[in-house]
Amino acid sequence: MNLLILFGQFFKIGLFSIGGGYATLPFLYELADTTGRFSREDVGNMLAVAQSLPGAIGANLSAYTGFRFAGIPGALAASLGLISPSIIIIALVARLLLAFKKNTVVTALFAGFRPAGAGLLSAAAFAAITVSLYNPGFPRWYQALRWRELILFGLLFFLVLRFKKHPVFYIAAAALAGILLGL
């Protein structure tokens, strides 16, 4: 894939993924479907890697995806494409916001971003759970569920609610369980 096209794809993703790194997931699923260079399950695996690395999840996902397409130059092009719209918009908004600080249209516009972000994050969460716990290649629903992953998810969810430890503890526990169970 041409680096300019890769930059453009991630520029579009960065422009419309309001809500942070998880909001990029629906766009990455679309990219997986249209290019065929990786699958939806690969996106789930990339998300797992991106979450375990330091840094912003969206930037990690874009770098990983770009690397899969074109190596290190692809990782740079995808990452720059993803963050460029935010830098441009923040620079413009910072200048204009002072002039339109009390404008009701501007206030309503920013209020409208909240539900859009919530919707994108909800879609991303549902997609991540679906990829992690469901395998559609089986004819019956109970065969398609990934039971070991589902049990691990339920156990970790319970532990998070019950003990409220630092998230790194749960990430390390999930990684260890994944290695031991061969997930």
N, C-alpha and C positions, 0 to 999 in steps of 0.2 A: 504494500500500500504506500502510495506517495506520502511523504511527510507533510506536505501542505494539506492534503485531504485529511490526514489524521489530525492535524492541528485544527482544521475546520470542523471536523466531527466533534472534537472535544470542546471547541469554542462554543458550539451549539449546546452541548451538554452543560457546560458551565453557565451559559446564559439562562437556561431554563430549569436548572435543578436547584430550585429555591428550597432551602432547608438543610443544606449541608451534604456531607458525603453519602449518606444513605439515600438521599434523593437522586443520586446518579444511577442507582440500580435499575430503575425502569428503562432508562436510556441505554444502559449497558446490555440489558436483555434484548432490546430492540437491535442494537449493534450486533449482538451474537446471532440473532435471527436473520438479519440482512446480509451479513458478510459470510457466515458459515466458518469463520476462522476459529471459533471456539463455541462451546455449547452453553446452555443455561446453567448446567451443573458446574461448568468451569467458572462461571461468574460467582457461584456460591463458594467455590474453593478460593477464588481470588479475594472474595470478601473476607474469608477466614484469615488469609495471609495478611490482608490490609489491616484488619483489626488488631493483629498481633504485633504489627510494626509500629514504631513511634511515628507520630505525625498525623496529619489530617487524613481521614479515611478516603475522601474523594481524591485527594492528590495521590495517595498510595494506589488506589484502584486505577487511576488514569496512567500512572507510571507503569504499573504491572501490565495493563492492557496494551499500552504503547510498546512496551518491551516485547510482548508476544507478537506484535505486528512487524516491528522493524528494529529490534534490538535497542541499544542505548539511545541512538538518535530518535527512535520512535517514542521511548519513554520521556525524553525531554520535550518533544513536540506535543505529545498528549498532555503532559503536565502543564506546559505553558498555555496550551489551548484551553485547558480547564480553568486556570486561575486568571487568565487575561480578562474575561468579561467582568469578574468581580472587581479587579483593580480599576478598570475603566469606569464601571458604574459607581463605585465608591468615590472615585475622584470627582466625577460629575455631580453626584448627589451631595457631596460635602460642600461643593461650591453653591449649588442651587438651593440646598436646604436652608441655608442662612437667609436667602432672599424670600423663600416661600415657607418659612417656619410656621406661620399662622394660617396658611392656606388650607381650607377644608378639603379640597380635592387631593392635595398631597397627603393629608392625614388619612383620608379614606383609602387612598392607594396603598399606603403602608399597612393599614388595617386589613386590606384584601389579601396581602401577601401571607398573612398568618394561616388562613384556612388552606391556601394553596400549598404551603410548606407542610402543614399537617397531613394533607391528602397524599402528597408525594412520600412523606415518611411512613405513612400507614401502608401504602402500596409496597414500599421497599421492605418493610417489616414482614408483610404477608408473603412476599416473594422469597425472602430469605428463609423464612420458616418452611415454606413449601419445598424449596430446593433441598433444604437440610433433612426434612423428615418424610418426604414423599417421593417415590420413584414410579412414574406413570407407566413404566414398561410392563407391569404385571396386570393380568386380567381381572383380578379381584382386589377390592379395596384393602382388605386386611393383609394381602400379600404385598401390596404396593407401599405400605407403611414401613418405614425403616425403624423397626422396633427398638434396636439397641440405642440408636440416636434419640428416639422419642423418650425412652426411659432416662437416658443421660440428661436430656433437656429438662424433663420434669424434675429430676433430682436436683440439678443445678438451680432451677427456678425456685424450688422449695428452699434450698440452702441460702440463696440470695435474700429471699423474703424473711427467712428465720434468723439468720446470723448477721447479715449486713456487714460483711467484711469488705476489704478493699477489692475493687474489680480485678486487679492483677492476680489475686489469689484464685478467683474463679476461672480466669483465663488459663492460668497454669494448671489448675485441676482438670479443666476440660481438655487441654492439650495432652496431659498425662493419661487421662482416661482414653482419649482417642488413639494414642500410641499403644496402650495396653490392650485395647479392644480391637485394634486394627481397623479403625473407622476411616 
